[in-house]
Amino acid sequence: MKPVSVYRVDYVKKSKVRLGTVVERRRKERGGNLLGLLHLARITFASSPQEAFLTTLDWQEARLATGMGGLSLSPR
């Protein structure tokens, strides 16, 4: 179980405000771990659809928590 930080992005000030954490409980990568964590963070920390759009994860921390290491999500 590894914690992953959740942020709200402020595009006007070009900054991120830390809201809290969600916990990655899966021990293996199953294909949708990162999207599942993002969905859980948006349900937990956003009170409206507009706030859900601004809610994000620390992706580097999330990849390490899911066991993907430093792998890139984009195809080469």
Backbone bond lengths (Angstrom), bond angles and torsions (degrees), N, CA, C in turn:
res aa  C-N    CA-C-N  psi(-1)  N-CA   C-N-CA  omega(-1)  CA-C   N-CA-C  phi
1 M - - - 1.444 - - 1.527 108.77 -
2 K 1.320 114.32 116.27 1.458 119.46 -177.64 1.521 110.00 -125.04
3 P 1.321 117.62 134.67 1.468 120.49 178.95 1.528 111.83 -78.08
4 V 1.339 114.95 145.28 1.464 122.38 177.02 1.524 107.08 -127.84
5 S 1.321 116.97 128.26 1.466 122.21 -177.16 1.525 111.31 -72.24
6 V 1.345 114.78 143.10 1.464 122.31 177.78 1.525 107.84 -115.82
7 Y 1.339 116.02 135.22 1.463 121.58 -177.18 1.519 110.87 -127.48
8 R 1.326 116.21 155.43 1.461 122.93 167.48 1.521 106.25 -108.53
9 V 1.309 116.75 127.45 1.464 122.38 -177.11 1.518 108.90 -88.88
10 D 1.328 116.01 129.93 1.463 122.54 175.24 1.524 106.55 -109.14
11 Y 1.336 115.78 101.23 1.454 120.75 -175.00 1.528 112.60 -71.94
12 V 1.338 117.36 -26.02 1.466 120.58 179.99 1.529 110.15 -69.91
13 K 1.338 116.34 -47.83 1.468 121.10 -179.34 1.523 112.73 -87.06
14 K 1.336 116.40 -6.22 1.464 122.59 -178.02 1.526 111.37 55.20
15 S 1.344 114.53 53.58 1.457 119.83 179.85 1.528 109.70 -144.23
16 K 1.340 115.50 168.96 1.455 122.02 175.57 1.526 107.93 -121.23
17 V 1.329 115.81 137.75 1.460 122.26 177.78 1.520 107.36 -111.52
18 R 1.318 116.89 124.58 1.462 120.90 -178.12 1.523 109.80 -74.26
19 L 1.340 116.48 127.99 1.458 122.24 -179.92 1.520 112.42 -98.68
20 G 1.316 117.13 -36.89 1.459 121.03 -176.96 1.512 110.12 166.37
21 T 1.342 115.52 -151.77 1.457 120.20 -178.78 1.525 110.65 -137.75
22 V 1.318 115.52 154.65 1.457 123.35 166.86 1.521 105.80 -119.99
23 V 1.321 116.45 156.24 1.459 120.31 -175.06 1.522 109.90 -111.22
24 E 1.327 115.93 126.43 1.466 122.23 173.70 1.512 107.39 -82.63
25 R 1.332 115.96 115.99 1.459 120.24 -176.28 1.519 112.98 -103.79
26 R 1.316 117.71 -13.89 1.462 120.75 -179.29 1.525 110.07 -74.24
27 R 1.294 115.65 141.83 1.463 119.72 -179.00 1.527 112.23 -93.80
28 K 1.350 117.47 -18.25 1.461 121.69 -179.44 1.519 109.43 -127.67
29 E 1.317 115.37 156.22 1.459 121.54 174.28 1.521 108.28 -75.55
30 R 1.344 116.58 129.44 1.465 120.99 -179.32 1.520 111.99 -118.88
31 G 1.313 117.00 9.84 1.450 119.53 176.92 1.512 114.75 102.12
32 G 1.320 118.77 -32.77 1.456 120.71 -177.10 1.512 113.23 -125.11
33 N 1.313 117.29 21.35 1.460 120.30 -175.80 1.529 113.06 -60.78
34 L 1.324 117.76 -46.19 1.461 120.40 -176.93 1.520 111.41 -66.55
35 L 1.317 117.41 -42.39 1.453 120.01 178.16 1.520 111.13 -67.86
36 G 1.318 117.25 -35.05 1.461 120.93 176.58 1.523 111.48 -64.27
37 L 1.327 117.22 -40.79 1.465 121.03 176.93 1.520 111.48 -64.62
38 L 1.328 116.83 -41.22 1.463 120.46 178.37 1.526 110.49 -64.09
39 H 1.321 117.23 -42.58 1.466 121.25 178.07 1.530 110.99 -61.17
40 L 1.322 116.74 -44.73 1.459 121.47 178.20 1.527 111.18 -62.50
41 A 1.326 117.36 -41.43 1.470 121.15 178.95 1.518 110.96 -64.00
42 R 1.325 116.87 -41.38 1.466 119.95 -179.55 1.518 111.70 -68.01
43 I 1.321 117.83 -37.75 1.460 120.71 176.89 1.524 110.56 -66.24
44 T 1.315 116.65 -41.67 1.463 121.60 -175.23 1.517 113.14 -73.70
45 F 1.329 118.41 -43.13 1.458 121.09 -168.91 1.524 115.73 -106.05
46 A 1.317 119.12 -10.17 1.466 120.44 -177.94 1.528 109.93 -104.16
47 S 1.326 115.87 135.23 1.463 120.05 179.63 1.526 112.05 -102.07
48 S 1.325 118.22 -5.88 1.461 121.77 178.50 1.528 108.76 -148.99
49 P 1.321 117.72 163.06 1.472 119.59 177.77 1.526 113.15 -60.94
50 Q 1.329 117.59 -32.07 1.462 120.42 178.08 1.523 110.69 -66.18
51 E 1.336 117.04 -40.97 1.462 120.34 178.12 1.523 111.24 -69.91
52 A 1.337 117.56 -33.33 1.461 120.73 177.87 1.524 110.47 -62.21
53 F 1.326 116.36 -36.66 1.463 120.78 178.93 1.528 111.23 -64.72
54 L 1.327 117.74 -30.91 1.462 121.98 -177.53 1.527 113.37 -90.53
55 T 1.333 117.70 -4.24 1.460 122.15 -177.79 1.520 109.47 -88.47
56 T 1.335 116.55 132.27 1.461 121.32 -178.91 1.524 110.46 -143.72
57 L 1.321 115.60 171.29 1.465 122.73 178.72 1.518 109.82 -110.12
58 D 1.322 115.44 162.63 1.458 121.00 168.25 1.530 105.44 -80.24
59 W 1.343 117.39 98.23 1.460 121.72 -170.12 1.518 112.97 -63.57
60 Q 1.317 117.72 -35.18 1.467 119.39 178.88 1.527 109.90 -65.19
61 E 1.313 116.61 -43.89 1.461 121.60 177.96 1.527 110.53 -65.05
62 A 1.325 117.34 -38.08 1.461 121.50 -179.82 1.522 111.60 -67.11
63 R 1.331 117.67 -41.13 1.467 120.40 178.58 1.521 110.72 -62.89
64 L 1.312 117.30 -39.39 1.459 120.01 178.32 1.523 110.88 -67.57
65 A 1.328 117.44 -37.14 1.458 121.65 -179.42 1.524 111.70 -68.95
66 T 1.330 117.40 -33.19 1.460 120.31 -179.02 1.518 112.91 -85.88
67 G 1.318 117.27 -3.67 1.454 120.29 177.93 1.505 114.15 87.59
68 M 1.330 117.27 9.97 1.463 120.05 179.45 1.518 111.40 -83.29
69 G 1.314 117.39 -10.32 1.457 121.04 178.87 1.511 111.68 63.18
70 G 1.301 117.45 -136.82 1.445 121.90 -178.77 1.517 113.48 -93.81
71 L 1.318 117.64 19.14 1.457 120.53 -176.87 1.524 110.83 -68.89
72 S 1.292 114.98 143.54 1.469 121.68 178.49 1.531 108.80 -84.96
73 L 1.334 116.09 145.91 1.455 120.73 177.61 1.515 112.31 -86.01
74 S 1.332 117.39 -13.59 1.464 120.21 -177.97 1.527 109.96 -91.87
75 P 1.345 116.38 141.44 1.471 118.84 177.48 1.514 111.37 -72.41
76 R 1.297 117.17 153.00 1.466 121.51 -179.27 1.489 110.69 -101.45
